[in-house]
Amino acid sequence: MDKNFIFTSESVCSGHPDKICDQVSDAILDEVLKVDPKGRVAVETVAAFNKLIIVGEVTAKFKINFKKIAKQQIRRLGYTNLAWNFSDQSAIEVVVHQQSSEIAAGVDEMGAGDQGMMFGFACKDSQNFMPLPISLAHKLAEKIDLVRENHTLDYLRPDGKTQVTVEYKNGKPLKVLKVVVAVPHNEEISLNQVKESIYKQVVKAVLEEFGFKISPKNLIVNGTGVWHKGGPASDSGLTGRKIVVDTYGGFARVGGGAFSGKDPTKVDRSGAYAARFIAKNIVANNLADKVEVALAYFIGAKKPLMEEIETFGTAKTSQKVIKAFVKKIIDTSVAGIIKTLDLQRPIYLKTASYGHFGRADFPWEKIVKV
């Protein structure tokens, strides 16, 4: 990529239809791991007009009340109005079975629960070593949810998207060119009022936190001019459909599998977390300024088939030193990843909105000094 360029990333609010599904799936995973740390979960959720469907496989030592968990999450996300044609009173269908014995045979020996490739990325765009466009987009989505939930802008409804365009000069973020926000709101409130409030309460506050600013003319709110009806009644949702939002906003390569609803034996998830852990620590320890880590596994594999580190010409030391550093901080076998990052515990619901990377309270974001 040329050092002078423009890049755009998007995020979505927690009430977006796809994110409703991600959060229901991960709430189910957390419920299993609370009592059975070695439980197996691969659950996907579909949200539609007045209906939610939970499908997949769960192997656990106790019975799960899927419908109760789903209703709790729908209610928490603000879908309590029956008039929106999706709420905590909508019909819920459950089609869940136990894990395939053929897959379980490999996983029981601490092998990978799936095949595929995973990528991790880190750079010096921001304090959390994430690309700036996706960091800003996530913060804006989170702030929109906050001003709705704390009733600062109580006319907003629980859905929404954000998008940020950043200009780079000599490979570094120079300025924010455009911000796009889409958010449903009460019919009684004018779009002009929504735009003015979003600019003052959300956009201005978030950008200032990162040291940037834009004028109101560079903010687009609800591009068609009107958005009142959001949620699954307007656009169906599905677990795992926001994989680019969940990772690096398109700034780095994306692996073959989604994350939410999968227990840590599924390397789609744990491998991606390990790859981010490696990339972030290389950059945080000033061994390189920009890093992409690539891993690959097959079902039953105890160790990766591929483990590559790309520094894009920014390395401050040799590849040999970097690889030795990685070996000191993590063993990339499936068992090693799960143990090092302590992944068999209920920590996943929080990952299912505002991205899986860049927040310090996740174990794969921990910086290790060696």
C-alpha positions, 0 to 999 in steps of 0.5 A, a space after each residue: 500500500 502507498 504511504 499516502 492513502 485514504 482508508 475507511 472502516 465501519 462499525 455497528 451498534 450493539 443493537 444492530 441485527 447481526 450483533 444481537 445474534 453475536 451477543 445471544 450466541 456468546 451469552 450461550 457460550 458464557 453460560 456453558 463455560 460458567 459451569 463446564 469450562 470444557 463444554 463445546 459450543 458452536 451456536 449461531 443465531 438468526 434474527 428476523 421479523 418477530 422471530 429468533 432462531 438458535 441453531 448449532 451444537 452444544 455439549 455440556 454437563 448441564 441443560 441450557 435454557 436457550 430461550 431464557 438467555 436469548 430473551 435476557 439479551 434482547 431485553 438488555 439491548 433495548 428491544 422491548 417495544 412490541 410495535 417494532 416487530 422484534 422484542 423480548 416477546 418474539 417467538 424463539 425457536 431452538 434447533 441445537 444438538 451435541 457436537 459431532 463425535 467425529 469432530 470431538 474425537 480430535 478435540 478431546 486430545 486438545 486438537 483444533 476443533 476446526 480447520 482454517 487460517 487466522 490473522 492477527 494485526 497491530 500497528 502504531 496508529 493508536 494507543 491500543 495498537 489498532 488501525 485508527 479508522 476501526 478504533 474510531 468507528 468502534 468508539 463512535 458506535 459505543 458512544 451512540 449506545 451510551 447516550 441512548 442508554 443513559 437517556 442523554 438522547 433517549 429518542 434514539 432506537 437500538 440499532 445503528 452503524 458508524 463509518 470513518 474515513 481517515 487520510 494517511 500521510 507517510 503511512 501515519 494518520 493525518 486527519 479524519 475526512 468524513 464520519 457517517 452515522 446511521 441511527 433510527 430515532 423517534 418519528 417526532 424528532 427531526 433529522 436536523 436535531 438528530 444530526 446536531 445532537 450526534 455531532 455534539 454528544 458523540 462525534 465531537 467528543 470521540 474525535 477529541 479523545 483521539 486528537 482529531 476533529 471535523 466540522 459538521 459539514 463532514 458528518 453524514 447522518 442517515 444518508 437517505 434522510 429518514 430512518 425510524 424503523 430499525 432492528 431485525 424487523 427491517 433487516 435480518 441478523 445472523 451470527 458471524 456476519 460482521 467479521 470485518 467489523 470484529 477484526 481490523 476494519 479491512 485494514 488487515 487480512 481476515 481469516 476464514 471463520 467468524 468468532 461468536 458462539 464458538 468455544 476456544 477449541 475452535 481455532 477460528 476464534 482462539 487462533 485469531 486471538 493468539 495471532 493478535 496477542 503475538 502481533 500486539 506484543 511485537 509492536 508494543 515491545 518495539 520490535 516492529 512498527 507494523 505486524 501481521 501474524 498468520 496461523 493455520 490449523 486442521 481439525 485435530 491439529 495440536 500445532 499450527 501448519 503455518 506460523 508466519 510473521 510479516 513486518 512490512 519492512 518496519 522491523 527493528 531487529 532480525 526475524 530470528 530475534 522476533 521469532 524467539 520473542 514469540 516463543 517466549 510469550 506463547 505456545 501456539 499449540 491449541 492447548 498452549 493458546 488456551 492455557 496462556 490466554 486462559 480462554 475456558 471461562 465466561 469472557 466472551 459476551 463483551 467481545 460481541 460488540 465494538 470489536 474483539 481487539 483493542 480493549 485492554 480487559 481481554 487477555 489477548 490484549 495483555 502486553 508482556 515485557 520480556 
